[in-house]
């Protein structure tokens, strides 16, 4: 079974989507935090959401 069909990949993707929804009203928005979580790690994506400012 390939990496994309792995249950671990779907769990990783789900966690990244949840973190991106937390950052929906933050500076980078949903897509910014989703890509940050995917490229870095969900933990670093969550830290980015926590320390970032609200949208102005």
N, C-alpha and C positions, 0 to 999 in steps of 0.2 A: 504494500500500500504506500502511495506517495505521501509527501509531506503535506500537501494541500488537503488530502482526504483524511488526515490524521485527526483524531478527536482532540489531541493536544492543541493543534492549530486552531480549531474552532473555539476552544476555551480561551486561548490567547487572544483571538480576535474579539470575542465577546467581552473580555475584560477591557480591551482597548476601547471598544465602543462605549462601555459604561463610563470609563474615565472621560471620554470625549463629551458625553452628555453632561458631565459635571462642569466641563469647561465651556459649555454652550454660550454663556453670557460673559465670558472672560475675554481678555484681549485677543487671543489667537482664534477664538471661536471653535466650533465643533471640529471642522476639518483640520485645523492646525494642531489641535491636541490629539486627534486620531492619528495623524501622520507622525507626530512626535512620539506617541506611545508605540506605534508599530516599528519605527526606525530605532528608537532608543530601547526602552523597556517600559512596560506599564507602570512600574514603580517610579521611574524618572518622569514619565508623563503625569502621574498623579502629583508628584512634587512640583512640577511646573504649574499645574492647575492651582495648587495651594498657594504658591508664592506670587502668582500673577494678579494684576489689578483687574477690576471690572471694566467693561467697555464704557467708553465715554460718549 
